[in-house]
Amino acid sequence: MDNKLIYLDNAATSFPKPRKVIDRMVETYTRLGVSPGRGSYDLSMEAADLVFQTRQKLARFFGAPDPERVIFAANATDALNLAILGLVRPGDHVITTRLEHNSVLRPLFHLAKQSGIEYDLVGFDEHGYINLDEIASTIRSNTRLVICNHASNVLGTVQPVSDIARACVEREIPLLIDAAQSAGYVPIDMSKWNVNAIAFTGHKALLGPSGIGGLVLSPHLEIKSTRFGGTGIDSRTLIHTQTFPHRLEAGTLNLLGVFGLLAGLDYLENEDMERGHQKEMAMIKRLYEGLSLISRVVIHSPMLTEQDVPVLTCSVKGLSSEDVGAIMDGDYGIAVRTGLHCAPLVHVDLGTDTNGAIRFSLGRFNTNEDIDRALEAMDAISSGR
């Protein structure tokens, strides 16, 4: 075995980052690493202008009409907390799904305990898709919000968001989608789909650094501030600024992260995001077909299509996922994610909540050779060699 790491954990964070992204991020920060919007001097104004350009590019990327409703956050978890805590009030009812990540489940659990909100969890079928009729039938008179995982970080399936939105629009209920796994893989059009809010992160398929993400809001969504502080404007008053984006941003931005996110977006635009995604999905199909031939391997993800994301979860009969992951890493130099993937309810429904499962998630720089090496390793582990 050579010393090259085969990295198959891109659903956690994409790695390696493109050299162009890293170099441009560092170069821009070296030149403009001051506080944007906090000074009237030229360098601060130039940094603020580049931050706004990033908001504009993100608005176009997500099909959003107003760049001032692009809110920067630390990651998708932070953005989801901003949205959920800013929208849901005591006595409200929320609908979400059993596919969700803990970044949705835990804020809702917290609000249920602290504020008495209620929430329902819609199930998914054997193909990994949410039951649309169940969403519609679960809506109540006090339903305040519907939250949907756009792409499952366990199964790889992408939900038909526009169909889910249709049921929400009819009842005038906002729809929030968690695009942590989909942004950068598949096109997202907030306006066309009638989505009211999108939470995203920059460090996965958008190819940016960790510590940057955001929340994209429709112009008419009313959302309250849940954190307070300096914004660079209205400094005389102790009331936190209510204009956007400052209403939901307090303190100095992660400027290095914003510059890295902008560089990642430009890289995707120049390198043809769609073509890269097709290549990744062809590799996940190769992996699926190869694993299906190995005895003792149980594949939990469905056969994915080009509309899904390159994530595949499986297990090996008689072995814990942690043991398989440790052997893959130690003996074969292959990095995969094991356990419950911060999405425990999916694993309860799959029956993998005791031993967890092994997740392969592909990125832009993986190759067919990586897939073949992973298949060889899984075959050897399954056969006890």
C-alpha positions in Angstrom: 0.0 0.0 0.0 1.3 3.5 -0.8 1.1 6.4 1.6 -1.6 8.3 -0.3 -4.7 9.0 1.8 -7.9 8.1 0.0 -10.4 10.6 1.4 -14.0 9.5 1.2 -15.5 11.7 3.9 -16.5 14.8 1.9 -20.0 15.0 3.4 -18.2 16.0 6.6 -16.0 18.5 4.9 -14.5 18.6 1.4 -10.8 17.8 1.3 -8.5 18.7 -0.1 -9.6 22.2 -1.0 -8.6 23.4 -4.5 -5.3 25.1 -4.5 -6.8 28.1 -6.4 -9.3 28.6 -3.6 -6.7 28.5 -0.8 -4.4 30.8 -2.7 -7.0 33.4 -3.6 -8.5 33.3 -0.1 -5.1 34.0 1.5 -4.1 36.6 -1.1 -7.4 38.6 -0.6 -7.3 38.4 3.1 -3.6 39.5 3.1 -4.6 42.5 1.1 -8.0 43.4 2.7 -8.0 41.8 6.1 -9.6 44.7 8.0 -13.1 45.1 9.5 -15.6 45.7 6.7 -18.2 48.3 7.4 -16.5 49.5 10.6 -14.5 52.4 9.1 -14.7 55.1 6.5 -11.2 54.6 5.2 -10.7 53.1 1.7 -9.4 49.7 2.8 -12.5 49.0 5.0 -14.8 50.2 2.3 -13.1 47.9 -0.3 -13.5 45.0 2.1 -17.2 45.8 2.7 -17.7 46.0 -1.1 -16.2 42.5 -1.6 -18.4 41.1 1.2 -21.5 42.5 -0.5 -20.3 41.0 -3.8 -20.2 37.7 -2.0 -23.8 38.2 -0.9 -24.8 39.0 -4.4 -23.1 35.9 -5.8 -24.8 33.7 -3.1 -28.2 35.3 -3.9 -27.7 34.4 -7.6 -26.4 30.9 -6.7 -29.5 30.1 -4.6 -32.0 31.9 -6.8 -32.7 34.5 -4.1 -34.1 38.0 -5.0 -32.4 40.1 -2.4 -28.6 39.9 -1.5 -29.3 41.9 1.7 -31.2 38.9 2.9 -28.1 36.7 2.7 -26.9 36.4 6.3 -23.4 35.1 7.1 -23.1 32.5 9.9 -20.5 30.1 11.2 -22.0 27.0 9.4 -25.3 25.4 8.5 -25.9 24.5 12.2 -25.5 28.1 13.2 -27.7 29.2 10.3 -30.4 26.7 11.2 -30.4 27.9 14.8 -30.7 31.5 13.6 -33.8 30.5 11.5 -35.5 28.2 14.0 -35.0 30.4 17.1 -35.9 33.5 15.1 -39.1 32.1 13.6 -40.6 29.7 16.2 -42.6 31.1 19.2 -44.1 29.5 22.3 -47.2 27.5 21.4 -46.1 27.0 17.7 -46.1 23.7 15.9 -43.3 22.7 13.5 -43.1 19.9 11.0 -39.8 18.3 10.1 -38.6 14.8 9.1 -36.9 11.7 10.4 -34.1 12.4 7.9 -32.9 15.5 9.8 -29.5 16.2 11.2 -29.2 17.0 14.9 -28.7 20.7 13.9 -32.5 20.6 13.3 -33.6 18.0 15.9 -31.7 19.5 18.9 -33.0 23.1 18.5 -36.5 21.8 18.2 -36.1 19.5 21.2 -34.7 22.5 23.2 -37.7 24.7 22.3 -40.1 21.9 23.1 -38.6 21.6 26.6 -38.0 25.3 27.2 -40.9 27.0 25.4 -43.6 24.3 25.0 -43.5 24.1 21.2 -44.7 21.0 19.5 -43.2 19.2 16.5 -44.0 16.3 14.3 -41.5 14.1 12.4 -42.5 12.9 8.9 -41.1 9.5 7.8 -39.4 8.4 4.7 -39.9 5.5 2.4 -37.6 2.6 1.3 -36.2 4.8 -1.4 -35.2 7.6 1.0 -37.9 10.1 0.1 -40.3 12.0 2.4 -44.0 11.2 2.3 -45.5 14.3 0.8 -49.0 13.4 1.8 -48.0 13.0 5.4 -46.6 16.6 5.4 -49.9 18.0 4.2 -51.9 15.9 6.6 -49.7 16.9 9.6 -50.3 20.7 9.1 -52.2 22.2 12.0 -53.8 25.6 12.5 -50.8 26.7 14.6 -48.1 25.2 12.3 -45.5 27.9 12.1 -42.7 26.3 10.1 -41.8 23.3 7.9 -38.2 22.2 7.9 -36.8 19.8 5.3 -33.4 18.2 4.8 -32.7 18.9 1.1 -30.1 16.1 0.8 -29.7 13.3 3.3 -26.2 13.1 4.8 -26.9 9.4 5.4 -28.7 8.2 2.3 -27.7 10.7 -0.3 -31.3 11.3 -1.5 -32.4 14.7 -2.6 -36.0 15.6 -1.7 -38.5 17.2 -4.2 -38.5 20.6 -2.5 -40.8 22.3 -4.9 -43.5 19.7 -4.2 -43.1 20.1 -0.5 -43.2 23.9 -0.9 -46.5 23.6 -2.7 -48.2 22.2 0.4 -46.7 25.0 2.4 -47.7 27.8 0.1 -51.3 26.7 0.1 -51.4 27.1 3.9 -49.0 30.2 4.0 -46.4 28.3 6.1 -42.7 29.1 5.6 -40.5 26.4 4.3 -36.9 26.2 5.6 -34.5 23.8 3.8 -31.2 22.5 5.1 -28.9 22.6 2.1 -25.7 21.6 4.0 -25.2 18.5 1.8 -26.8 19.8 -1.5 -25.3 23.3 -2.0 -22.5 22.9 -4.5 -23.7 19.5 -5.9 -27.2 20.3 -7.3 -28.8 23.5 -8.5 -31.0 25.3 -5.9 -33.6 27.9 -6.9 -35.3 29.5 -3.9 -37.6 31.8 -5.9 -38.7 29.1 -8.4 -39.4 26.5 -5.7 -41.2 28.9 -3.3 -38.7 28.3 -0.5 -38.6 30.9 2.3 -35.2 30.1 3.9 -32.1 28.2 3.0 -29.4 27.2 5.5 -26.0 26.3 3.9 -22.4 25.8 4.9 -19.3 26.7 3.0 -16.9 23.9 3.9 -18.5 21.0 2.1 -19.3 21.0 -1.6 -19.0 24.8 -1.9 -15.2 24.1 -1.4 -14.7 26.9 1.1 -13.0 26.8 4.5 -14.6 25.8 7.8 -16.3 28.4 9.9 -18.4 30.0 7.2 -22.0 29.4 6.1 -25.2 31.3 6.0 -28.9 31.8 5.9 -30.7 33.0 2.8 -34.2 34.5 3.3 -37.1 35.5 1.1 -37.9 39.2 1.3 -41.1 38.9 3.1 -40.1 36.4 5.8 -40.4 38.0 9.2 -37.7 36.8 11.6 -36.6 38.2 14.9 -33.0 38.8 16.2 -31.8 36.2 18.7 -28.3 37.6 19.2 -27.3 41.2 19.7 -24.2 43.4 19.5 -22.2 45.7 17.3 -23.1 46.1 13.6 -21.2 49.2 12.6 -24.4 51.2 12.2 -26.9 52.8 14.6 -24.3 52.7 17.4 -26.1 55.4 19.5 -29.1 53.1 20.3 -29.1 50.0 22.5 -31.7 48.5 20.3 -30.1 46.0 17.9 -30.4 47.2 14.3 -33.4 45.7 12.5 -32.3 46.3 8.9 -31.0 43.3 7.0 -28.5 41.7 7.0 -27.5 43.3 10.2 -30.6 42.1 12.1 -29.1 38.6 12.2 -25.4 39.4 12.2 -23.8 40.7 15.3 -20.1 41.4 15.6 -17.2 41.2 13.2 -17.7 38.8 10.3 -15.4 35.9 9.5 -13.8 37.8 6.7 -11.3 35.1 5.8 -14.2 32.7 5.5 -16.2 35.0 3.4 -13.3 35.5 1.0 -12.8 31.7 0.9 -16.5 31.2 0.2 -16.3 33.6 -2.7 -13.3 31.9 -4.1 -15.1 28.5 -3.8 -18.1 29.8 -5.7 -16.0 31.2 -8.4 -14.1 27.9 -8.7 -17.4 26.0 -9.1 -18.6 28.4 -11.7 -15.4 28.1 -13.7 -15.0 24.4 -13.4 -18.5 23.5 -14.3 -20.4 22.3 -11.2 -22.8 20.1 -13.2 -20.1 18.2 -15.0 -18.2 17.6 -11.7 -21.4 16.3 -10.1 -22.1 13.9 -13.0 -18.6 12.4 -12.5 -19.1 12.0 -8.8 -22.5 10.3 -9.3 -20.9 7.9 -11.8 -18.4 7.0 -9.2 -21.0 6.4 -6.5 -22.8 4.1 -8.9 -19.5 2.2 -9.4 -19.2 1.9 -5.6 -22.8 0.8 -5.2 -22.5 -1.9 -7.8 -19.2 -3.2 -6.4 -20.4 -3.3 -2.8 -23.6 -5.1 -3.8 -21.4 -8.0 -4.9 -19.6 -8.4 -1.6 -21.0 -10.9 0.8 -21.9 -9.6 4.3 -22.1 -6.0 3.1 -25.6 -4.5 3.5 -26.2 -1.3 1.5 -28.6 1.1 3.2 -28.7 3.9 0.6 -30.9 3.4 -2.4 -29.5 3.3 -5.9 -29.0 7.0 -6.4 -29.7 9.1 -9.5 -27.9 12.1 -11.0 -30.4 14.3 -9.0 -29.0 13.0 -5.7 -25.6 13.6 -4.0 -22.6 11.2 -3.8 -23.2 9.6 -0.4 -23.6 5.9 0.2 -24.1 4.2 3.6 -23.6 0.5 4.3 -22.7 -1.9 7.0 -20.9 -5.2 7.3 -22.8 -8.0 9.1 -21.1 -9.0 12.3 -18.9 -6.0 12.6 -19.4 -2.6 14.2 -19.0 0.4 11.9 -16.2 1.8 14.1 -14.2 -1.4 13.7 -14.6 -1.3 9.9 -13.6 2.4 9.8 -10.5 1.8 11.9 -9.4 -1.1 9.7 -10.1 1.0 6.5 -7.9 3.8 8.0 -5.2 1.8 9.6 -4.6 -0.9 7.1 -5.7 0.7 3.8 -5.3 4.4 4.3 -9.0 5.1 3.5 -10.9 7.7 5.4 -14.6 7.1 5.8 -17.2 8.2 8.4 -18.7 5.7 10.8 -21.4 5.9 13.5 -24.7 7.7 13.5 -23.6 10.7 11.4 -25.4 13.1 13.7 -28.7 11.9 12.2 -29.8 9.3 14.8 -33.5 8.9 13.7 -32.4 7.8 10.2 -30.4 5.0 11.8 -33.3 4.0 14.1 -35.4 3.5 11.0 -32.7 1.7 9.2 -32.0 -0.6 12.2 -28.4 0.6 12.4 -28.6 2.6 15.6 -26.8 0.0 17.7 -23.6 -0.5 15.6 -23.9 2.6 13.3 -23.0 2.4 9.7 -20.1 3.2 7.3 -20.5 6.3 5.1 -18.7 6.9 1.8 -19.0 10.4 0.5 -17.3 11.5 -2.6 -15.8 14.8 -3.7 -14.4 16.6 -6.7 -11.0 15.1 -6.5 -11.9 11.4 -6.0 -11.1 9.0 -8.8 -12.3 5.5 -10.0 -9.0 4.2 -8.6 -10.1 5.4 -5.2 -13.4 3.6 -5.5 -11.7 0.4 -6.6 -9.3 0.5 -3.7 -12.2 1.0 -1.3 -14.0 -2.0 -2.8 -10.9 -4.1 -2.4 -10.6 -3.1 1.2 -14.3 -3.8 2.0 -14.1 -7.2 0.3 -11.0 -8.1 2.4 -12.7 -6.9 5.6 -15.9 -8.7 4.9 -14.2 -12.0 4.1 -12.0 -11.7 7.2 -8.7 -11.5 5.3 
